[in-house]
Amino acid sequence: MSDDRITAPPPNRRRTYRGECLVARRAERRSKLLDAALECFGTAGYHATSVRGICQAAGLTERYFYESFEHSEALLEALYVKLSDDLETRILSAVEGASPDPVAMSHAALDVYYRHCEDERVARVTHFEILGVSPAIDHCYRTCTGRFAQLIARVMHAIAPAAQRPPQQMELVSAGMVGAVVQITMHWVLSGYRASRSEVVESAQLLFSAVVGHWQRSPNTGT
């Protein structure tokens, strides 16, 4: 006579399975908190948002907030880094997929950037709410904008590889381009997105074209 009873999995398999479930569920809760932070910080603002408000928006108890984050500042930092990483990945993908033409490549990069910021919550977190929170958050902001300057340098080198510049000049010009792109974004947001994204992209592209055009006319001179 056969025994049709269901037997429990071996202890080792059970622990692994439960461990994987716990890790996945914790990651899911963390993702919900990040989504809630984007909504709350990007609408009400960081300083007007409490841990309780984040948890209510995420549909979680405060216990689960502290499972992933020490405090709301840590959540803001994690959200900012996530948004910055996502943007960097998308810009690189767009440039690699564009035709090997300076206008097409710079347009692809800028269109991704401003499409990213077309979500006002994203723009407010990455350009407004992140500023002046604490020395630690300021350091995070400087680190990410420094990475963005390096990304711009890579994009500009891809656009005009023959116009390689001295490292110091490339660093300073890239930092200046970051400032220009950021200020255009802030003006766009504060104006209530009065200009279309295509108008914003074309305006920012004028700056890239001016720099790249100058470098192509006077390659490798540092002038």
C-alpha positions in Angstrom: 0.0 0.0 0.0 1.5 3.3 -1.1 2.0 6.2 1.3 0.6 9.4 -0.3 1.5 11.7 2.7 3.4 14.9 1.9 6.7 14.9 3.7 8.4 18.0 4.9 11.5 19.1 2.9 14.9 18.4 4.5 15.8 21.0 7.2 18.6 22.6 5.0 16.2 23.1 2.1 13.6 24.6 4.4 16.0 27.1 5.9 17.3 28.1 2.4 13.7 28.5 1.1 12.6 30.6 4.1 15.8 32.6 3.9 15.2 33.5 0.3 11.6 34.4 1.1 12.7 36.7 3.9 15.3 38.4 1.7 12.9 38.9 -1.1 10.2 40.3 1.3 12.6 42.6 2.9 13.8 43.9 -0.5 10.1 44.4 -1.5 9.5 46.4 1.7 12.6 48.5 1.0 11.4 49.2 -2.5 8.0 50.3 -1.2 9.6 52.7 1.2 11.7 54.2 -1.7 8.6 54.5 -3.8 6.8 56.2 -0.9 9.8 58.5 -0.4 9.7 59.6 -4.0 6.1 60.5 -3.7 6.3 62.2 -0.3 9.7 64.0 -0.7 8.8 64.9 -4.3 5.5 66.5 -3.4 5.3 67.6 0.3 9.0 67.9 0.6 11.7 66.2 2.7 11.4 68.5 5.7 7.6 68.2 5.8 7.6 64.4 5.7 7.8 62.2 8.8 8.8 58.6 9.1 5.2 57.9 10.0 4.0 59.6 6.8 6.4 57.5 4.7 5.2 54.3 6.3 1.6 55.2 5.8 2.3 55.9 2.1 4.1 52.6 1.8 1.4 50.7 3.7 4.0 49.5 6.3 4.5 49.9 10.0 7.4 51.9 11.4 9.0 48.7 12.5 9.7 47.9 8.8 11.1 51.3 8.1 13.9 50.8 10.7 14.5 47.4 9.2 16.0 49.1 6.1 16.9 52.7 7.2 18.3 54.2 10.3 16.4 57.5 9.8 14.7 59.6 7.1 18.0 61.1 6.0 19.3 57.7 5.2 16.2 57.1 3.1 16.7 60.4 1.3 20.3 59.4 0.5 19.3 56.0 -0.8 16.6 57.5 -3.0 18.9 60.1 -4.4 21.6 57.5 -5.2 19.1 55.2 -6.8 17.7 58.0 -9.0 21.2 59.0 -10.0 22.3 55.5 -10.8 19.2 54.9 -12.9 19.8 58.1 -14.8 23.5 57.3 -15.5 22.6 53.8 -16.8 19.9 55.2 -19.1 22.2 58.0 -20.5 25.0 55.6 -21.3 22.5 53.3 -23.0 21.1 56.1 -25.0 24.5 57.4 -26.2 25.6 53.9 -27.1 22.4 53.4 -29.1 22.6 56.7 -30.9 24.1 57.2 -34.4 27.8 58.2 -34.3 27.1 61.9 -34.9 27.8 64.7 -32.4 24.3 66.2 -32.6 22.5 62.8 -32.3 24.6 61.6 -29.4 24.3 64.8 -27.3 20.6 65.0 -28.1 20.1 61.4 -26.9 21.9 62.1 -23.6 20.1 65.3 -22.9 16.7 63.9 -23.9 17.1 61.1 -21.4 18.2 63.6 -18.7 15.2 65.9 -19.2 12.8 63.1 -19.7 14.0 61.8 -16.3 13.3 65.3 -14.8 9.9 65.6 -16.5 8.6 63.7 -13.5 8.4 66.6 -11.1 8.9 64.4 -8.1 12.2 63.2 -9.4 13.3 66.7 -10.3 12.4 68.0 -6.9 14.2 65.3 -5.0 17.4 65.5 -7.1 17.6 69.2 -7.6 15.9 70.8 -4.6 15.2 68.5 -1.6 18.7 67.1 -1.6 20.3 70.5 -0.9 21.3 71.7 2.5 20.0 68.8 4.6 23.3 67.9 6.4 27.0 67.6 5.7 26.6 63.9 5.0 23.9 64.5 2.4 25.9 67.4 0.9 28.8 64.9 0.5 26.5 62.5 -1.2 25.3 65.2 -3.6 28.8 66.3 -4.4 29.9 62.7 -5.1 27.0 62.1 -7.4 27.4 65.4 -9.3 31.1 64.6 -9.6 30.1 61.3 -11.2 27.8 63.1 -13.5 30.6 65.4 -14.5 32.7 62.4 -15.3 29.8 61.0 -17.3 29.5 64.2 -19.3 33.3 64.0 -20.0 32.8 60.5 -21.3 29.9 61.6 -23.5 31.8 64.6 -24.9 34.8 62.4 -25.6 32.5 59.9 -27.4 31.0 62.8 -29.4 34.4 64.3 -30.4 37.1 61.7 -29.8 39.7 63.6 -31.9 39.3 66.7 -29.7 40.9 65.2 -26.6 41.6 68.0 -24.0 44.0 68.3 -21.1 42.6 66.6 -18.1 42.3 69.7 -16.0 40.4 71.5 -18.8 38.1 68.5 -19.3 37.3 68.4 -15.6 36.5 72.1 -15.3 34.4 72.2 -18.5 32.5 69.1 -17.5 31.8 70.6 -14.1 30.5 73.7 -15.8 28.3 71.7 -18.1 26.8 70.0 -15.1 26.0 73.4 -13.6 24.4 74.5 -16.9 22.2 71.3 -17.2 21.2 71.6 -13.5 20.3 75.3 -13.7 18.2 74.7 -16.8 16.4 72.0 -15.0 15.7 74.1 -11.9 14.4 77.0 -14.1 12.2 74.6 -16.0 10.7 73.1 -12.9 10.2 76.5 -11.2 8.5 77.8 -14.3 5.9 75.1 -14.1 7.4 73.2 -17.1 6.4 76.1 -19.3 8.8 75.0 -22.1 8.3 71.7 -23.8 11.0 69.0 -23.2 12.1 69.3 -26.8 12.7 73.1 -26.4 14.7 72.4 -23.2 16.8 69.8 -24.9 17.5 72.0 -27.9 18.5 74.9 -25.6 20.9 72.7 -23.6 22.3 71.2 -26.7 23.4 74.7 -27.9 25.9 74.7 -25.0 27.2 71.2 -25.8 27.5 72.1 -29.5 29.4 75.3 -28.8 32.0 73.5 -26.6 32.4 70.5 -29.0 32.5 72.8 -32.0 35.3 74.8 -30.5 37.2 71.8 -29.5 36.8 70.3 -33.0 38.1 73.5 -34.6 41.1 73.6 -32.3 41.9 70.0 -31.3 44.5 69.1 -28.7 45.6 72.6 -28.0 44.0 73.3 -24.7 42.8 76.7 -25.9 
